[in-house]
């Protein structure tokens, strides 16, 4: 890949966005912007530190609980940090990387429980109104969800105020200062511009393997696996978007579009499973048949929405894989 004018992927795909597309936060502080002459180790430290700074920036808003997008942005930053450690962690101490990824997984689990209910509860309210369910019939289900959300938020708040969380963020933010790990210096194994294409290509190839399968026949779990592979490929592109001499920014939107459709499908699948669990709990608590009938109606609606989202994913899949193929060719040139 030669330096100079950005280019290479000349055909821009136009992809229809799924309804309910969610935005993502800016990638971080300018002073931590990676450059083409940085070593891959330094780029890794900058990326992780930028995400740690974003995590810390969202803590107060997450604890306040007034704007659910604060928690969403915290979760995105944590996912990006974990993705960077997965993709680029070989430039750091293996034991340190494993520990940080475990801690970010812990944070993701606690924050995910709250985020899921932040999305699910208003979704249920909206669907109950669409179905014209009487207020008195809605109350047991909504009360159950509100209590689940309160408990999940309390557990997250305790974690965000803990020494464990404070230590994690401090360690991740300290990486650009050259902190040693396990008594050894980080390995500076070449410039990011030289080494990045191979790292990006690895994630793109993992996504591209799914092209052999018929998307319309995949299970919900397999579609979710494609979503994860697409997200990892997208993050790899974003990490190096300002370093490589290839126009990547416009094509990242294609990955976002696919993720949005797959995310909407997964939301419907998870919502249906959560409603089935709610029906079990409500039935055990002696809820009346009208309440359980309302939950069953919600489950049918979620099944219909999952089917609609699946059709949109099928429409996007072929176009996405054509783009991945072109990107692989350009990055290997």
C-alpha positions, 0 to 999 in steps of 0.5 A: 500500500503506497502513501499519498492520496487516499483511494482504492475502494472506489465503489461506494455502496448505498445501503438502506438503514434499518429503523431504530438506528443508534448513533455512536460516540466520538472516538476520543481526545485529539491528543491521543490520536494515532499517527501513521509513524506511531509503532503499533504498540503506541497506537494500541496504548492510545486507542485503549486510553482514549476509550478509558477516558470516554468510559470515565466521562460517562460515569456521572451521567450513567449514575444520574440515570436521566439520559440512557445514552450516557450508559450506552456511550459508556458501553460502546467505549468499553467494547472498543477498549476490549476489542482493541486489546483483543486485536492489538493485545500482542503488543502488550503483556499477555497476562495484563491484557487477559486481566483487563479483558476480564475486567471489561467483560465484568463491566459489560455484563453489569452495564448490559443488564441495565441497558437491556432494560433501558431499551426493553421497558419503553419498548414494552410500553409502546407495544402495549399502547399499540395493542390497546391493553388496559392500564390495569392489565399493564401494571403487573408486567411494568412493575416487574420490569421496573423492579428488575431495572432498579436492581440492575441499576443498583448493582451497576452503581455499586460497581461504578463507585468501587475501587475495582472500577476506578483501578481498571480505568486508571490502568487503561488510561495510563498505558500511553505513559509507557507503564511497564507490564510484568517488568518488561517494556512494551514491544514496539514492533513496527509502524502502525501503517505497515502492520495495520492492514494485516490486523484489519484483514484478519477481522474482515476474513473472519466476517467474510467466511459467513458469505458461504452460508444462506443468511435466510437459513441462519439461526438467531444465534448465528446472526448474532455471531455475524453481528459480532464479527461485523462489529469487530471488523468495523472497530478494526477499520475505525482504529486505523481510519486516519492512518492508512492511505485508503478511504475507509470512512464512507465504508464504515457506514456499511458496517454500521447499517448491517449492525443496526439491522442485526441489532434490531433483529437481536433486540426482538429475539431477546425481547421475546425470550424476556417476555416468556420469562416474565410470563413464567414469573407473573404466572407463578405470582398469581397474575390473572389470565388477562395479564398473561394474554397481554404478554402472549400478544407482546411475544407474537408482536416480537416474533413478527418484528424479528421476521421483518428484521431478518428480511432486511438483513438478507437484503444487506448481506450480499452487498456487505460481503461484496464490500468486504471482498474489495477491502481485502483486495485493497488492503493486500495491495 
